[in-house]
Amino acid sequence: MTNNAILKKIIIANNLKHFELKEIFELGGSNFSSSQVKAFMAGSKNKNYEQISDASFEAFLNGFIVFSRGPVEEPTLLPRTIESFIIGLIESGNTGAIEEIRCLIEDAADEMAKTDA
């Protein structure tokens, strides 16, 4: 499987938008234009197709880790993948799942209050 195919699967599985891809590459230390990012996503038979190098793919993966969990210096931030998931639940109207998450957060807060006391 090529780097481009793996990249495409990661993007589809995580429902990443085009502007998020650019941000992920930047977090990994690579700056690509919008057209280059689109070229990585194009099919191999497309005239704009561009093969992603191992170094660029590694930059994407490193950036994706930071994008997903947040910077190491700020561990209190909600990871973006969780935030995106919750937003997706809200947009789809899945009130049962949202209520369950709210209950879990309240339970966790109660447990934290017990250990602090």
Summary of the structure (lengths in Angstrom):
residues: 117
radius of gyration: 18.2
end to end distance: 53.2
largest distance: 64.1
contacts: 274
relative contact order: 0.11
helix: 68%
strand: 0%
